[in-house]
Structure formats: structure tokens, C-alpha cells
Amino acid sequence: MSETTPSCSIIIPVLNEAPLVQDLSEQLATVQGISDIIFVDGGSNDGTFDKLSEIAARAENAPQAATVRVITSGPGRAQQMNQGAALSRSDMLVFLHADTRLPVDALSGLTAAYHSGRAWGRFDVKFDVPGGVMRLIAWFMNQRSALTGIATGDQAIFVRRDIFQQIGGYPRIPLMEDIALSRRLKHISRPYRIQTPVTTAARRWQAQGVFTTIGHMWCNRLLYWVGVSPSRLAARYRDVR
């Protein structure tokens, strides 16, 4: 007997991502079986909201297109993703960064995850540029998540909607919300790993330098683990960008 296919909502927090949203919406149109896409704008001032509204209007007039909804919220990814999730009635919630692309067959992995008994999971990741250094970084990211059960936003975290509601969604903190969510969800189940990777942009790594970016990321995580507040970490993150 074949497994039923769960309904999936893609929830995308955006802030000043006007150059990316058209390409993202076109790429999502190639992902098989996705019927619901929710963009949550956190206060953009570069025309992102207007571009998204145009995209949603075009999707409404295309009979085979996914439903595209665009809403606004206060700033902060946690708040944005929670508000997007509150609109969904799908079985699964998939949280996607604006610079990350799902594989076209993502739904097959999400279906397997839904029927696995796991509450949540994440994709493996690869970068959108060639080169041994970025491949190595992606490999370490994937192995780290496999060992620790901790996922980051770049890995397209997905959660059963009923479980997401049960734990109260993302903690309302200004940074490390993905780490905090993973820690909550690990008490319910280990994450399900989809090894077909999402493709994420290397733009931050290229802008700041690979080793500088690694240093900042690991320093922030270490400080978070020893109890430094996310508010202080967010201020530090803004200072070093």
C-alpha cells in the first residue's frame, strides 16, 4: 500500500531580499507537489513586499501554480516564521531561507519523513559555488547535524504542524532560534535526515571570508551554549557583519 502524501507549507521569512524573491519563486514552482507558499516580510524597505505581492497575484491567475501568500510581521525570523506557521493548515511546515533552494523532488523525502514516526528533520546542504573548501564545509555541517541532532536554518528545517504547535513554535529570541528549536524538538524525537541536499548561497561566506565566518559562527554558538543571552549575541552579530 502506498504512503499518503502529506500536505506541505513552505514558510519563508524575508527582509530586504528584493533581488532574490523572483528567482526563488520561480525555483519553487519547479518543486513537485508543493501547493502552499507563505512569505513573511519583516519590514523590508527595498521593495521586497511589492515584488512578492506581484508574484502572489500572478500565481493566483495560474491554475497549476501553488498558492502564494504574503504577510507582514514584526522583525525577527522567529516571529516571522511563527506568524507564517499560524496561517498554515498543512501536515508539514518547511522553513526556508530566501537564499536556499529546495531540490525538485523534496516532497518524496518529506513524505518519507512524515511516515517515519519522527517529529521533525532537516535536509543535507550544499553551496551554490564550486570548490573544495565549500564542499568540505558543507560536509562538516551535515556530519555535525547527524551527530548532534542540531539543525540550522540553512538546512531547511521541517516539522509536523501539530508538533510545532505543541511546543509553542520558535522561541521568540533574536538569534539562535534554530538552535533553540532543535533543542526543544530533540526531546520529542531525533531529526529525520533527508540526504538529497538543499542548495544554499555562499554569499555570506564570500563577503566575510570563509575562516572569519567560521570563527564568528562557532564563537556565537559557544557563547550561547555557556549562557550568553541571544540579545547580546544579536548585538554582537550586527557589529561584526
Residue pairs with C-beta under 8 A, 6 or more apart in sequence:
3 111
3 112
3 115
5 33
5 107
5 111
6 90
6 91
6 92
6 110
6 111
6 114
7 35
7 36
7 89
7 90
7 91
7 92
8 33
8 34
8 35
8 36
8 90
8 91
8 92
8 93
8 94
8 107
8 110
8 158
9 36
9 37
9 38
9 84
9 85
9 87
9 88
9 90
9 92
9 93
9 94
9 161
10 28
10 34
10 36
10 37
10 38
10 94
10 96
10 102
11 38
11 40
11 81
11 84
11 85
11 88
11 93
11 94
11 95
11 96
12 24
12 37
12 38
12 39
12 40
12 84
12 95
12 96
12 97
12 98
13 40
13 42
13 77
13 80
13 81
13 84
13 95
13 97
13 98
14 21
14 39
14 40
14 41
14 42
14 44
14 48
14 52
14 80
14 98
15 41
15 42
15 43
15 44
15 48
15 75
16 44
16 45
16 46
16 48
17 44
17 46
17 48
17 98
17 99
18 44
18 46
18 47
18 48
18 51
20 98
20 99
21 39
21 48
21 51
21 52
21 55
21 98
22 51
22 55
24 98
24 101
25 37
25 55
25 59
25 68
27 101
27 102
28 34
28 37
28 66
28 102
29 65
29 66
30 104
31 102
31 103
31 104
31 106
31 107
32 104
32 105
32 106
32 107
33 107
34 66
34 102
34 106
34 107
35 66
35 67
36 66
36 67
36 69
36 88
36 90
37 66
37 67
37 68
37 69
38 69
38 70
38 71
38 84
38 87
38 88
39 52
39 56
39 68
39 69
39 70
39 71
39 84
40 71
40 72
40 73
40 80
40 81
40 83
40 84
41 48
41 49
41 52
41 70
41 71
41 72
41 73
41 80
42 72
42 73
42 74
42 75
42 76
42 77
42 79
42 80
43 72
43 74
43 75
49 70
49 72
52 68
52 70
53 70
55 68
55 70
56 68
56 69
56 70
58 65
59 65
59 66
59 67
59 68
60 67
60 68
69 87
71 83
71 84
71 87
73 79
73 80
73 83
73 84
76 172
76 174
77 153
77 170
77 177
78 169
78 170
78 171
78 172
78 173
78 174
78 177
79 170
79 172
81 95
81 169
81 170
81 177
82 169
82 170
82 172
85 93
85 161
85 164
85 169
88 161
89 161
90 161
91 114
91 160
91 161
92 110
92 113
92 114
92 158
92 159
92 160
92 161
93 158
93 159
93 160
93 161
93 164
94 102
94 106
94 110
94 156
94 157
94 158
95 153
95 156
95 157
95 158
95 159
96 102
96 156
96 198
97 153
97 154
97 156
97 200
99 200
99 201
99 203
100 125
100 154
100 156
100 198
100 199
100 200
100 201
101 128
101 198
101 199
101 200
102 123
102 156
102 198
103 109
103 123
103 196
103 197
103 198
103 199
105 196
106 123
106 194
106 196
106 198
109 123
109 194
109 196
110 158
110 194
112 192
112 194
113 121
113 158
113 192
113 194
114 160
116 192
117 189
118 189
118 190
118 191
118 192
119 159
119 160
119 163
119 185
119 188
119 189
120 157
120 158
120 159
120 160
120 163
120 185
120 188
120 189
120 191
120 192
121 151
121 157
121 158
121 191
121 192
121 193
121 194
122 145
122 151
122 155
122 156
122 157
122 158
122 191
122 192
122 193
122 194
123 155
123 156
123 193
123 194
123 196
123 197
123 198
124 138
124 142
124 155
124 193
124 194
124 195
124 196
124 197
124 198
125 138
125 141
125 142
125 154
125 155
125 197
125 198
125 199
125 200
126 135
126 138
126 197
126 198
126 199
126 200
127 134
127 135
127 137
127 138
127 199
127 200
127 201
127 202
127 205
128 199
128 200
128 201
128 202
129 202
129 206
133 210
134 202
134 205
134 210
137 205
137 210
137 214
138 197
141 152
141 154
141 155
142 197
144 150
145 151
145 152
145 155
145 191
145 193
146 193
149 182
149 186
149 190
149 191
150 179
150 182
150 183
150 186
151 157
151 178
151 182
151 191
152 178
152 179
153 177
153 178
154 198
154 200
155 198
156 198
157 178
157 181
157 182
159 181
159 185
163 185
163 188
167 181
167 184
167 185
167 188
170 177
170 178
170 180
170 181
171 177
171 180
171 181
171 184
173 180
173 230
173 231
174 230
174 231
174 233
174 234
175 220
175 230
175 233
175 234
175 237
176 220
176 221
176 224
176 230
176 233
177 230
179 221
179 224
180 230
182 191
185 191
204 213
205 213
208 216
208 241
216 237
216 240
220 233
220 236
220 237
223 232
223 233
223 236
224 230
224 233
